Amino acid sequence: MNFKKPVSRMETGLLLIALVTAPLMGFTSPQPAAPMKGASTQKLPPPGGYKIDPAHSFAFFGARHHVVGLVRGRFDKVTGTVISAKDPAACALDVTIDVASINTQIKQRDEDLLGPAYFDVKSFPTMTYKGQGLRRISGNEWIMDGTLTMHGVSRPVPLAFTYKGAFADTPPNEPMRVAFHGTAAVKRADFNMGARDNLDELGMLTTPDVAIEIDVEADAAGSAKKD
């Protein structure tokens, strides 16, 4: 990408190929940091409610640029709640992402993505994911069958996630802090986005072309922990 030139519509369209590095078009997902030494290795957090900490939670994204390049960015404001229960069917998730907090390091590209051709932030300022009930894949890896609402469209989207454990160094009298890493994949056309993109370059993909990757820290009892 030539950062000295104005950002083209083609470049913007390519950004929506994927929202972070799921195995789409050869993407390789970065490995999240291993749990800290001594962290809890429970398969799920202790039962109760957990409030997502926006200061330590991020929704990352990335997209191929002219097939061989890669553009990365993220949404900076993630909020919501996690409900853990003894019965996996009673576990729940409610996440909200502030679309206006998009950050690709290029202002013109961010403004284009927030415009009518893509997120249309004036009409749809947030995207949400709501789900209840878990299916275990293995160990501490799970699937939640939830609903993603983006650009005014709601569709069922399975969310794969790993419970990373509880922080072992939480100071006395502060709430338990837990961490999760999750991914999902969808087709942007299913959400009525990116119709102007150059199909000759993107190809007529029949597989999901959008992936979401989110890292979350959350505190028990709804209290925010400070660094």
C-alpha positions as CSV (number, residue, x, y, z in Angstrom):
1,M,0.0,0.0,0.0
2,N,1.3,3.4,-0.9
3,F,0.4,5.6,2.1
4,K,1.3,8.8,0.1
5,K,-1.6,8.3,-2.2
6,P,-5.3,8.7,-1.3
7,V,-6.9,5.6,-0.2
8,S,-8.9,4.0,-3.1
9,R,-12.3,2.4,-2.9
10,M,-10.6,-0.8,-3.9
11,E,-8.3,-0.6,-0.8
12,T,-11.3,0.1,1.4
13,G,-13.2,-2.8,0.0
14,L,-10.3,-5.1,0.6
15,L,-10.3,-4.2,4.3
16,L,-13.7,-5.8,4.6
17,I,-12.4,-9.1,3.2
18,A,-11.8,-10.2,6.7
19,L,-12.1,-8.8,10.2
20,V,-9.0,-10.4,11.6
21,T,-6.9,-13.4,10.9
22,A,-9.1,-16.5,10.8
23,P,-8.0,-19.0,8.2
24,L,-9.5,-17.2,5.3
25,M,-7.6,-16.7,2.0
26,G,-4.4,-18.0,3.8
27,F,-4.6,-15.8,6.9
28,T,-2.8,-17.2,9.9
29,S,-4.2,-16.3,13.3
30,P,-1.7,-14.9,15.7
31,Q,-1.5,-17.0,18.9
32,P,-2.7,-15.2,22.0
33,A,-0.4,-15.0,25.0
34,A,-0.3,-18.1,27.2
35,P,-2.0,-17.7,30.5
36,M,0.2,-16.2,33.2
37,K,2.1,-18.6,35.5
38,G,-0.2,-19.9,38.2
39,A,-3.3,-18.8,36.4
40,S,-6.5,-20.8,36.8
41,T,-7.0,-23.7,34.4
42,Q,-10.7,-24.3,35.0
43,K,-12.7,-25.1,31.8
44,L,-15.1,-22.2,32.6
45,P,-15.0,-19.3,35.1
46,P,-16.8,-19.8,38.5
47,P,-20.6,-19.2,38.1
48,G,-21.6,-15.6,38.1
49,G,-21.7,-12.4,36.1
50,Y,-18.6,-10.8,34.6
51,K,-18.3,-7.2,33.2
52,I,-16.1,-6.7,30.2
53,D,-13.3,-4.2,30.8
54,P,-13.1,-1.9,27.8
55,A,-9.6,-0.9,28.7
56,H,-8.3,-4.4,28.3
57,S,-10.6,-5.8,25.6
58,F,-10.1,-5.5,21.8
59,A,-11.7,-6.6,18.5
60,F,-8.9,-6.9,16.0
61,F,-9.3,-7.1,12.2
62,G,-7.1,-7.6,9.2
63,A,-7.5,-7.9,5.4
64,R,-5.5,-8.9,2.4
65,H,-4.4,-5.9,0.2
66,H,-4.0,-6.8,-3.4
67,V,-4.0,-10.5,-2.3
68,V,-0.4,-10.5,-1.1
69,G,-0.5,-7.5,1.3
70,L,-2.2,-7.2,4.6
71,V,-4.0,-4.3,6.3
72,R,-4.7,-4.5,10.0
73,G,-6.8,-2.5,12.4
74,R,-9.1,-2.8,15.4
75,F,-12.2,-1.5,17.2
76,D,-11.1,0.3,20.3
77,K,-14.4,0.2,22.3
78,V,-15.8,-3.1,23.4
79,T,-18.3,-3.5,26.2
80,G,-20.7,-6.1,27.6
81,T,-21.2,-8.9,30.0
82,V,-20.4,-12.6,30.3
83,I,-22.6,-15.0,32.4
84,S,-20.9,-18.2,33.6
85,A,-23.0,-21.1,35.0
86,K,-22.6,-24.7,36.1
87,D,-24.9,-25.7,33.3
88,P,-23.2,-24.8,29.9
89,A,-26.7,-24.3,28.5
90,A,-27.3,-21.4,30.9
91,C,-24.0,-19.5,30.0
92,A,-24.6,-16.3,28.1
93,L,-22.7,-13.5,26.3
94,D,-23.7,-9.9,25.4
95,V,-21.0,-7.9,23.6
96,T,-21.3,-4.4,22.0
97,I,-18.7,-2.9,19.7
98,D,-18.7,0.9,19.1
99,V,-18.3,1.0,15.3
100,A,-17.1,4.6,15.4
101,S,-14.0,3.4,17.3
102,I,-12.6,1.7,14.2
103,N,-8.9,2.4,13.8
104,T,-6.9,1.3,10.7
105,Q,-4.2,4.0,11.1
106,I,-5.4,5.8,8.0
107,K,-8.1,8.5,8.7
108,Q,-9.4,8.6,5.1
109,R,-9.9,4.8,5.1
110,D,-11.6,4.9,8.5
111,E,-14.0,7.6,7.3
112,D,-14.8,5.5,4.2
113,L,-15.5,2.4,6.2
114,L,-17.8,4.3,8.5
115,G,-19.7,5.7,5.4
116,P,-22.9,4.4,3.7
117,A,-21.1,1.8,1.6
118,Y,-19.9,-0.1,4.6
119,F,-20.8,0.3,8.3
120,D,-23.0,3.4,7.8
121,V,-22.2,4.4,11.3
122,K,-24.8,7.3,11.4
123,S,-27.6,4.7,11.0
124,F,-25.9,1.8,12.8
125,P,-23.5,3.0,15.5
126,T,-22.9,-0.4,17.1
127,M,-22.6,-4.0,16.3
128,T,-23.6,-6.6,18.9
129,Y,-23.2,-10.3,19.6
130,K,-25.8,-12.0,21.9
131,G,-25.8,-15.7,22.7
132,Q,-26.8,-18.3,25.2
133,G,-25.7,-21.9,25.6
134,L,-22.3,-23.6,25.0
135,R,-21.1,-26.7,23.2
136,R,-17.6,-27.9,24.2
137,I,-15.1,-28.6,21.5
138,S,-12.4,-29.9,23.8
139,G,-10.9,-28.9,27.1
140,N,-11.5,-25.2,27.6
141,E,-12.5,-24.6,23.9
142,W,-16.2,-23.9,23.3
143,I,-18.8,-22.9,20.7
144,M,-21.6,-20.5,21.4
145,D,-24.5,-20.3,19.0
146,G,-25.4,-16.6,19.1
147,T,-26.6,-13.8,16.9
148,L,-24.5,-11.1,15.3
149,T,-26.2,-7.8,14.5
150,M,-24.2,-5.6,12.1
151,H,-25.3,-2.9,9.6
152,G,-28.9,-3.4,10.7
153,V,-28.9,-7.1,9.9
154,S,-29.1,-10.0,12.4
155,R,-27.9,-13.5,11.6
156,P,-26.9,-16.6,13.6
157,V,-23.2,-16.8,13.9
158,P,-21.3,-19.5,15.9
159,L,-18.6,-18.1,18.1
160,A,-15.6,-20.2,18.9
161,F,-13.8,-19.2,22.1
162,T,-11.2,-20.3,24.6
163,Y,-11.4,-19.6,28.3
164,K,-7.8,-18.5,29.1
165,G,-8.2,-18.6,32.9
166,A,-8.4,-16.3,35.9
167,F,-5.6,-13.9,36.9
168,A,-3.5,-15.4,39.6
169,D,-2.1,-12.0,40.9
170,T,-5.4,-10.2,41.6
171,P,-4.8,-8.0,44.7
172,P,-6.8,-8.7,47.9
173,N,-10.3,-7.2,47.9
174,E,-10.4,-6.8,44.1
175,P,-12.8,-8.8,41.9
176,M,-11.7,-12.0,40.1
177,R,-10.5,-11.2,36.6
178,V,-10.9,-13.7,33.7
179,A,-9.8,-13.7,30.1
180,F,-11.2,-15.1,26.8
181,H,-10.2,-15.3,23.2
182,G,-12.8,-15.7,20.5
183,T,-13.2,-15.9,16.7
184,A,-16.2,-16.0,14.3
185,A,-16.6,-16.0,10.5
186,V,-19.3,-14.6,8.2
187,K,-20.0,-13.3,4.7
188,R,-20.1,-9.5,4.5
189,A,-22.7,-9.8,1.7
190,D,-25.1,-11.4,4.3
191,F,-25.0,-8.1,6.1
192,N,-25.5,-6.0,3.0
193,M,-22.0,-4.5,3.1
194,G,-19.3,-3.9,0.5
195,A,-21.4,-4.2,-2.7
196,R,-19.1,-1.8,-4.6
197,D,-16.0,-3.9,-4.1
198,N,-13.9,-5.1,-7.1
199,L,-15.0,-8.7,-7.5
200,D,-12.3,-9.3,-10.1
201,E,-9.8,-8.8,-7.4
202,L,-11.7,-10.3,-4.5
203,G,-13.2,-13.2,-6.4
204,M,-16.6,-14.7,-6.1
205,L,-16.0,-16.3,-2.7
206,T,-18.5,-18.8,-1.5
207,T,-16.9,-19.3,1.9
208,P,-17.0,-16.7,4.7
209,D,-14.9,-13.7,3.8
210,V,-15.2,-11.9,7.1
211,A,-13.6,-13.0,10.4
212,I,-13.8,-11.4,13.8
213,E,-11.2,-11.9,16.5
214,I,-11.8,-10.6,20.0
215,D,-9.7,-10.7,23.2
216,V,-11.6,-9.9,26.4
217,E,-10.8,-9.4,30.1
218,A,-13.8,-9.3,32.4
219,D,-14.3,-8.7,36.2
220,A,-16.6,-10.5,38.5
221,A,-19.4,-8.5,40.2
222,G,-19.2,-5.8,37.6
223,S,-16.2,-3.9,39.2
224,A,-13.5,-2.5,37.0
225,K,-9.9,-3.4,37.9
226,K,-7.3,-0.6,37.4
227,D,-3.7,-1.1,36.2
